[in-house]
Amino acid sequence: MRILFLIFFLAIISGNNNYLFSQTGETYVVNRYESIYIPLGKISFADSIVNFKLGNPAPYKKYQDSSQALNEPNYRSYDKPDYVSIGCKGTLTVAFTDNGFMNLKGNDLYIFEVGPSKEAARIEISENGEDWIFAGNISGGKSIIDLENQNISTKKVFYFVRIIDQKAVCRSKTAGADIDAIGAINCVIRLTLNTELLFKFDEYNLQKSADSLLLNLTNTIQKVDRATILIDGHTDSDGKENYNLDLSSKRCHSVANRLKTLLRNNSNYDYLINSYGESKPRVSNSSDHNKQLNRRVEITILPPLSYYESLDEN
């Protein structure tokens, strides 16, 4: 949880268009019958290519540009090379660099697999680009991934997606899965701050030096016009448990109040505060260094609460 990341997510329009268009985010047309709503919009898409292993048989050369799988979808027609074909049994690995994604309520990922044939592919995800978890399969036009189906942790943040073609369509000018974009539906931005950067020892009033850190965060927050700001407070195990719980609560409220001021009390941002005190250490409180790591404030930017409420209504 050391990195800044942003949570993003997605829902298929199902007769509730007025709600979707009234909120932040973007609706992307998949075909004449289907659209996908991405709550945090264009920031929710894969940003960089980590690895591209072309399959065999390979697609025509003009369909081999892996960068076409990045950013927002721009598919126009099958003959236009606005997507990448990964070849039979090919592999495409992408990274989310300014946000991550999690297993949260609703669907979590959408793979924009395009073209007249919907090729099957295996989807894997990773926190670090090295250890991979099976996330699901896409096939027969089903491009949605709900991480809950694989019992994936709801606490972890993932930054990498790997797509492996499953040899469904191999003899074609666009052999293998045809990928236009990879969108994180449940997309998140998280920043973990050591409390020494924000507060003096055993105090909960923000230091002046904290303003530059929080100002940078508000610049990120304002990339979306509606969001939930979750603030979690943690301490080390020194002192009494109830005292630590109260201290972390007061520090969270100090951060929330400063963010509200910096954001000019914009009512489009909801605030949630969790005070954990010493109950959720990152590491054992066995040394001064470890205790410093445990004294922290975690700030997570999520889609608006109203989005999750709409999932319950549908």
Secondary structure, 3 states (H helix, E strand, C coil): CCCCCEECCCEECCCCHHHHHHCCCEEEEEECCEEEEECCHHHHECCEEEEEECCCCCCCHHHCCHHHHCCCCCCCCCCCCCCEECCCCCEEEEECCCCEECCCCCCCEEEEECCCCCCCEEEEEECCCCCEEEEEEEECCECEECHHHHCCCCCCCECEEEEEECCCCCCCCCCCCEEEEEEECCEEEEEEEEHHHCECCCCCCECCCHHHHHHHHHHHHCCCCCEEEEEEEECCCCCCHHHHHHHHHHHHHHHHHHHHHHCCCCCCEEEEEEEEECCCCCCCCCCHHHHHHHCEEEEEEECCHHHHHHHHHC
